[in-house]
Amino acid sequence: MIIPYKDLEPDTLTGIIREFVLREGTEYGEADVPLSAKVADVKAQLANGSAFLVYSELHDTVNILPIDQFDQFDQQENEQESAQ
């Protein structure tokens, strides 16, 4: 399920994004990019629709997915939900 990121409190959204960036270990090449810049980059992706904030009922988790991975995520969620 997509979570409208604008519905979250700013501090909550920042915390989710920060946890995502730290967990994913996003690669920015040889340059050392500050965490604040990485968080801003993900916020921009959410704002322009190239990424989504999603909740998995099956796993009770929140994640951030690029648009090209959302259909696969949604299909897997539906298949696993149907199997239960």
Backbone torsions as a table, in degrees:
resi	resn	phi	psi	omega
1	MET	NA	135.0	177.9
2	ILE	-78.9	133.9	174.8
3	ILE	-101.6	120.7	176.8
4	PRO	-64.8	111.5	-173.9
5	TYR	-61.7	-26.9	-179.7
6	LYS	-70.2	-17.5	179.4
7	ASP	-79.7	-12.8	-178.8
8	LEU	-87.1	150.7	172.5
9	GLU	-62.8	143.1	-178.3
10	PRO	-53.6	-41.6	-179.9
11	ASP	-66.4	-36.6	178.4
12	THR	-65.5	-46.7	179.1
13	LEU	-60.6	-45.5	179.3
14	THR	-60.8	-40.8	178.4
15	GLY	-63.2	-41.7	178.4
16	ILE	-64.6	-45.5	-179.6
17	ILE	-64.4	-43.6	179.8
18	ARG	-59.5	-45.1	179.0
19	GLU	-62.9	-40.8	178.1
20	PHE	-61.8	-48.2	-178.0
21	VAL	-62.5	-42.9	180.0
22	LEU	-67.8	-38.2	-179.8
23	ARG	-70.1	-42.0	-176.3
24	GLU	-77.3	-23.3	-178.2
25	GLY	58.9	46.2	-175.6
26	THR	-49.4	131.6	-176.6
27	GLU	-90.9	124.9	179.2
28	TYR	-119.0	20.3	178.9
29	GLY	85.2	-154.7	-176.0
30	GLU	-76.1	-25.5	-178.0
31	ALA	-73.0	140.8	176.2
32	ASP	-84.0	112.2	-176.8
33	VAL	-100.9	127.4	179.8
34	PRO	-62.7	150.1	178.7
35	LEU	-55.3	-40.0	-179.0
36	SER	-61.2	-35.3	178.1
37	ALA	-70.7	-38.0	177.8
38	LYS	-65.2	-42.5	178.1
39	VAL	-62.2	-44.0	178.9
40	ALA	-62.3	-37.8	178.6
41	ASP	-63.0	-44.8	179.5
42	VAL	-67.2	-40.0	176.3
43	LYS	-59.0	-40.9	178.6
44	ALA	-64.1	-38.8	177.8
45	GLN	-64.9	-39.1	176.1
46	LEU	-64.9	-41.7	-178.1
47	ALA	-66.5	-36.7	-177.5
48	ASN	-92.0	2.0	175.0
49	GLY	81.9	10.3	178.4
50	SER	-87.1	-4.8	174.9
51	ALA	-145.7	156.3	-179.3
52	PHE	-129.1	148.3	170.9
53	LEU	-92.2	121.8	-175.0
54	VAL	-127.1	150.0	175.7
55	TYR	-115.5	129.5	175.6
56	SER	-99.2	111.0	176.6
57	GLU	-65.4	-35.7	-178.4
58	LEU	-62.2	-44.0	-177.4
59	HIS	-102.4	-4.5	-178.2
60	ASP	52.9	50.2	-179.2
61	THR	-133.2	158.1	174.2
62	VAL	-113.1	139.5	-179.7
63	ASN	-145.7	166.8	175.1
64	ILE	-117.4	126.1	-177.4
65	LEU	-123.7	140.3	170.4
66	PRO	-66.2	152.8	-176.9
67	ILE	-55.2	-34.9	-177.5
68	ASP	-72.7	-11.3	177.0
69	GLN	-103.0	-8.4	-174.8
70	PHE	-66.0	-44.7	-178.6
71	ASP	-59.5	-41.1	178.4
72	GLN	-64.1	-43.9	178.1
73	PHE	-59.6	-47.9	-177.9
74	ASP	-62.5	-42.6	179.5
75	GLN	-63.7	-44.2	179.5
76	GLN	-63.4	-41.5	178.7
77	GLU	-61.3	-45.7	-178.9
78	ASN	-65.7	-40.6	179.0
79	GLU	-64.8	-44.1	-178.6
80	GLN	-70.6	-34.2	177.4
81	GLU	-67.0	-39.7	179.2
82	SER	-67.0	-31.5	-178.2
83	ALA	-73.7	-17.2	-176.8
84	GLN	-85.8	NA	NA
